[in-house]
Amino acid sequence: MGWFRKYRDFDWVLLGLLAVLSVVSVLEIKSATAMTKFHGFDAQQVKFLIAGLVVMFVISLIDYHQLLEIVPWAYGISLVSLVAVKVVGTKVLGARRWIKLPGGGHFQPSEWVKLVLILMVARFFWSRVGRPLSWLDIGKVFAMIGVPMLLVLSQPDLGTSLTYVPILLVGLFFGGISWKQTLVLLVAFSVVGVAAVKSGKVLKPYQVKRLTIFTNPGDDPSGAGYQILQSKIAVGSGGVWGKGTNQGTQTQGDFLPIPYTDFIFAALSEEHGFIGAVGVLLLYFLILMRLIQDAQTAKDAPGSFIVMGVVAVMMFQITVNVGMVVGMMPVTGIPLPLLSYGGSSVLFSFLSLGIVMNIRMRRFVN
């Protein structure tokens, strides 16, 4: 009975949707890597998912108000971990983003930082409920998110650094930013952004090219435009019903780059067609709607913000990844939540969803 009382308000519908998405992930990774040197990644993904589920159930039992109390310490540790990546991190394909763990595993601190920032910004605005948002408040939030964002950008990891932006936007929105302040910020960042890109000091030349080549990938079909062209071919060749599991010419022919992470949606679309792609997008829609409902029923402002912060990050990642796959957005290396292969990404997703469950389970607690 004690176990039942603890978990009677657990969102079992959401858990069911996550389970279906996780099964799709494992099956698609198995298919996409069956004839490559990455064969067996599906078994590793199962381990990540099981670990994520355990973490989700554990974190759901810890009152999120206690997490808000200790999050400044977590923020400090997260900055130290990002600096540690620069010093002792493992370098792969020119980027230093991971710290090697005992036993051969790797940990990507930038993924964990997303959750810390959601909690940190929720705590910040919770302390200012009922007060007008001043320029000093805005400056503090920008600094809070800007410091880890610049550290991640220097790894370089443009994709993950961009996922911090929706946390900032949700924070400012819930914090009560005025239209005048919004307009001033838009103008200021438009000017600064253009100047920064032209200077070449913030983004490297290849990053700028990746952000612009998607408009006409044919200009560099064997270079910066290659990934987008192959992805569009894979998606288009899937037709309505797809070519079938293990039958994708672009995926199994090794033309589609990293089909088990960044371009897993392209691999799925080639093998299962328009129907399969829409089915996955419908799953995401149901998950997001369920999360928004949990935000609406949260008992206090920080609870609502935390859930909406999770929604914002997930929606951003889904939009950018799917947009990238169909050639409507630049290639930024942002994974598809709970579908792409990767331990750090999976654990972040389940950690954040565990806190959502935490908030839901306490909505009737005084």
Steps between C-alpha positions, in 0.01 A plus 500: 500500500790738572634453147151552356449827690833635374432417137121529467542849344787390276426584136466144370358621168814707439715204599315283247566752222868515597519120495362486144747766384786313669409175322496685166843643585656160570351338189607786272854512642525122448390537139718806425817338639442137399758507219747747650783501753246644746305173509394435860422861587135396539596279797691790650196723449289250697742536791477880480120483498485265798740724694286799402181337626664420834624857532153633412329298774765597757493875423119499509517421874714804589295814562588746222511784753803328654659491154439873466678555832818323394506603131752788555752235604409291194549810282849551640587134444365519144732793419794309644407195290485712182845643577622144569388400149736762357787372714465121512215428257514239226543643152290342223481634142660828604261567790571457871157434657531186714674394819616138503364299791651192670398192306520666158176702506473869418305780667388817320461775764327741260191274502475502880539881499163538323315362801707706744417816305126420500507464880728802547283734295184368674657577839605848384153604383330332796679746727366789291133402467277808499782743420548676164793359299782754510791532260727381782291183531524446124875550512536244780303237306703563184822458698365188672436331165764681294804374695433125453379569146834658405691214665303245297536706182879497546515115501374559222139379532268745329198268512493438876577865578193603299277276715563739791323781312141370549568480877587869494193590293259307724658657807459853367143429391395359838702770673274763344722669243327800341452562128732802519777293657444224241529747211820653638656155545402389149661806341810477718559131434437535127775762479740313731430165330577629150815670625614188687452274196687742273787527747559125493584492871182338630424247226765317300480529118378139461222566756384808308501297177294225664247760615457640148560210256158342568336766278688358199691181590572438132766772516726255686357151440809312619579731790278707728187415300557124491311411820191699407488364145530137614241554771249649256558212259438249782179672614366538147581145393296360790176601330175432686569155650880488495744243363483275803730416791863450389401594143603867489744566217630823653510363856633148441710621207694724740414818310299651785739636766464385864150353448479384863537849657450833321332350191301219657175665387623488138581128539157436652329695220683302232414164654145575620395785275261785560279283722786409733626858518154637581455227761816609684403867477157413641672329794702814565186713477319285757802511734526879476126546555518276805790704637312827444204356689735415789629859494145634524422283802824573690434639847738799476686728259841326514333166427328643192819663381708184537254297293476771234879523493512128421229548234693789343826304474328189360295700250810689387698178450216331309438802277867559418584131444200427276547834321866411441413156362259641239734784403305786656754573776880489526692196623581569864552155652193512725370146579136395493385449864470133604538386138865578421773280644695641794529445874533863610201608289282211621589557864427874471159423351405255773642720777295797380188285456557357848481851642180556300358186663622638832302821447190311388508268802506801736228709340251420779754516787465798733 
